[in-house]
């Protein structure tokens, strides 16, 4: 396992040692994510692997059993969703049913005119 970044490093979003279980089902086990301003991050994985649970914890709709969410250096783990400067857009599984997986993922990048080589 990679060591955690030092607390002296500045990240815009720190997810530190997040654990979440539903009954006996462990969904997140020591998740660490560190995102700097301008980074583009995608969560990909099979159904049931914890992607939505992690996003719900970041947004405040779900509470982690352990760990913390830090935004711009401030712990927001105990703030209600309305007190977090985070936006959530719920997905539709068929948002662009006429596009394949690659083009669905690329859609946002194209709309923001990200160069093709990026």
N, C-alpha and C positions, 0 to 999 in steps of 0.2 A: 504494500500500500504506500502511495506517495505521502510524504509528510504534509501536514497542513501548512499553508502559508503563514508567515509570521504576522502577528497582529499589527505590525508597523506597515504592512502593505495595504494600500487603499483599493478596495473593491467597491463597486456600486451596489452589488448584491452578494451577500455571503450567506450561504446555507451551510450551517456548521453542525455536523454530527446529528442529523435529524433521523429520528426513529418514529415509526408509526405502525401500530398493529390494530387489527379489527378482531377482537376476541383472541383466538390462538393463531390467527393468520398474520404473520409478519409481512408487511407490505414494503416498508422502508427500513433499512438497517444500517445506520451510520452514514447517511448520505451527506457528502460535502460537495458544494458547487460554489465556484468563485467567478463572478462575472464583472468585467470592467466595462466602463462606458464605451459604447461603440461596438462591442462584441456582439456577434450574432450567434445565438445558441439554439439548438434544436434538440428536443427530447424525442428519441425514437426507440421503440421497443414493442414487444408483443402486448396484446391485451392483458391487463391484470398485473403488469410489472411495476406499477406505482407512478407512472407519468402524471396522471390526473391528480392523484393524491398529493404529489409534491407541489403541483401548481395550486391546488386548493389550500395547501399549507402556506405557500408564499402569499396568496391573496387574503388569507385569514378566514376562509370558509371552513377550514379544518384545523384542529390544534394538534401539533406534534406531541408525542408522548415524551420525547427528549429532544434536546438540541435547540438551536435558535435561528431566527431569520434576522439578518442585519441589513439594513438599507441605508446607504450613504453614511455608514458609521454608527447608526442608531439601531438598537434592538427594537424590532417591531413585533416580535412574537406574540405579545399580549394585547396588541391593539386590535380593535374590531376592524372588519373589512372597510367600513366607511371612514376609518381614520388612517388608512394606509394609502399612500400615493401610488397605487397600483391599479391598472385597468385589467379587466378580464373580459375576454370575448369567448363565449362558449362555441364550440365547433359543431358543425353539422357533418355527419359522416359522409354525406354526399354533397359537400359544398360545391364542387365542380365535377359532377359525375361524368362529364364528357372528356375530362382530362385524365391522363395516366398519373401515376404517383410522382414521377419526375416533374411533370408540368404543374401539378398541384403545388409541390414544394417550391418550384421556380417562380410561380406566379407573383409572389410578394417581392422577390428580388427583381424581377423584370419591371414591376410597377414602380419600384424605387430607382430604376435605371442603374442597377449595380452592374458594372462591367462584366461581360461574359466570362472572362478569365478568372474573375474572383469567385 
